[in-house]
C-alpha cells in the first residue's frame, strides 16, 4: 500500500458488505475497512466476521503483502491482524439510526462513519443533508458514537509507531 512507512493509516471503503469484496482489500494491506450501508446489528456482525480470521471470523487466509510475504508466521500474523484491524461501518440509512445501540454493541466495531447524503435519501429528503430531521438523526448517531467504546486508540497507536 502506498501509505506503508508513513504516519497514515490505510482505510479503504469497500463497495458493499460482502466477504468476497472485503478479503482482497485486507490481503493487499489495508489496515481498516469502511463498510457502507450497515443498517442493523446482523449486518455489523457480518462485516466484523468478514474482516477477522477464524475462530473470530470467516476471513480466508491469503495475505502476501501484510504478512511481509510470508516472513511473519501464519498464526502470529492472524492473531495480530485480528487485534489491529479497524472495522468501521458506514451508517447512512434511517434504519441504522433506529438500530445504533445494537450496532455499536457488536464486538469488533472500531468506529463509525456517518453518510449524511444517503441518510437524507432514506428519510425521503434526498440531497437535504442539512434538513432539521436529518441533522437530528445525525445527532442521535453522534451521541452513541461519542461513547468511549470505539477504538480510536488503535489509530493513534499505529500512527505513533510509524517512523
N, C-alpha and C positions, 0 to 999 in steps of 0.2 A: 504494500500500500504506500502511496505517496507520502503519508504522514509519518512513516517509520523514522525514528531518530529526531523527531520534533516534539514540541510540547503540545501537540494536537491529538485529541482522541478521535479515532476514525469511527464516525457514526454513519450508518447507511440506512436510508429509508427504502424498504423493500416495497414492491408493488402491491402485495397482498399478504395476508396472514396464512401462509402456506409453507410447510416444511421444505417443499421442493424449491421454493424461491429463497428461503432463509439460509439453508445449508451452504450453498456455494458462496454466498456473500461472507459468511463466517469463515469458510475454508480459505478464502484469499486474505484473511487477516483483519476483517472489521472487528473493532473492539466493542461495538454496540450496534443494536438493530432498533430502528424505529418501525413499528408495525402499524399500518394505517387501519382506520375504521374498526377499532376494537369497541364493541358495544356492550359486552357483558363479561361476567367472571369466567364463563366457559371459554370464550374466545381468548381471554387473557391467559388462561391456563394452557390453551393450545399454543399460544405464542411462546410462552415460557418453555414448554416441552420441546418445541422445535429448536430452541436455542441451546438446550442442555444435553450433555451426553448421559446415557444410562448409568445408574438407575434413576437419576433425577429427571431425565427427559428421554426423547426419542431420536436425537440427532445422531446420524450415522457418522462413523469415523472416516475421515479422508483429508485431514488438513495437510498441506505441504508447507506453505509459507509460514503459517502461525506457529508450527512446532519446529521451526528452523530446519525444514527439510529433513525431518527425522532425527535431529540431534537432541531433541527433548523427548524422553521416553513416553510412550503412549499413555500409560496410567497417570504419570506425573502431569503430562500436558492436559489430559481430560479433567483432572481434579482442579488444576489451576484455571483452566478455561471456564469451568462451571462456576468457580468462585468469583471470577472477574468480569464476565460478560455483562454488558449493560443492556437490559431488556426494557424497551420504552414503548408502551402502546400509545398510539395517537388517538385521542378521544375527539371525535368530530361528528358525533350524532347525538341527538337528544336522548336516545336510549342509554348512552354512556353516562350522561348526566344523572339519569334516574338510577343507574347502577354503580355510581362512582365508589361507594363504600365497599361493595363486593369486589370490584375491580382492584381497588387499592389494597385489599387484604390478600390478594393472590401472592403466595410466596414466590420470590424471584423477580418481581417487578421492581425495576430500579428507579424509575421516574415516569412522568407522563409528559406528553406533548398535547397541546390543545390546538385543534384545527377549526378556527372560527368561521371560515367560509363555508365549509361543508356542514358545520353545525347549524349555521343560519338556514341553509337549504333544507336540512332535516326538520326544521321548525316552521317551514312554509314561508321563510323570509329570505329567499335566495339573494345573495350578494348584499345583505344588510347586516354585516357583522357588528355594526355599532348600534343596532336596534336595541332599545332597553331590555327586551325579553332575552335577546342573545347575550347581552352583557351580563344580565342576571344569571343566566345558565353558566357562563364562564366563571362568574364569581363562586358558584357552587363548586365547580371543579378546582378552583384555586384554593378555596377553603380546605378541601380534602387534600389537595396536593401539598399544601403547606405543612402537613404533618411530618415529623422527623423520620417516619418510616422509610422514606425514599433515600436511596443510596448515593447522594452526591459525594460522599467521602471517596467512593471508588474513582470518580472522575478526577477529584483533586489529588488523590494519592498517585494515580497514574501520571498525571501532569508533573508532579513534583519529582518523580523518579526518572523522567525522561531527560537525557542530557541536553 
